[in-house]
Amino acid sequence: MSTIRDALEGIKSIMLLQNDVRNLEKEVERQRDGIDELGDDFVALDKRIVRIETMIEMSTGRSGQLPRIEG
């Protein structure tokens, strides 16, 4: 009976590991989506900064003379 018990324990361990791998895959996917959203937010922020810089340049009448915010 010990051999059967050992085999069942091994199968149980494999099933638990498979469940852990599935959970990790879901977490990686969630983080990937978060990174994609951050990239989109970065692009939107960059566009807003350019618009603000343009407004400042236009309001001072010195178009092109103000230093740009570089990152």
C-alpha positions, 0 to 999 in steps of 0.5 A: 500500500505504501507504493500506491500512497506515494504515487497518489501523493506524487500525483497530488503534488503535480496537480498542486504545482499545475494549479500554481503555474496557472495562477502565475500565468494569470498574474503575468497576464495581468501585469502585462496588461498593466504595463501596456496601460502604463505605456498608453498613459506615458504617450498621453502624458507626453502629448499633454506636455507638448501642448503645454510647452506650445501654449507657453511658447505662444503666450510669451511670443517667443516661439522656439526660445524656451527650453523644452522639457526633456526626459 
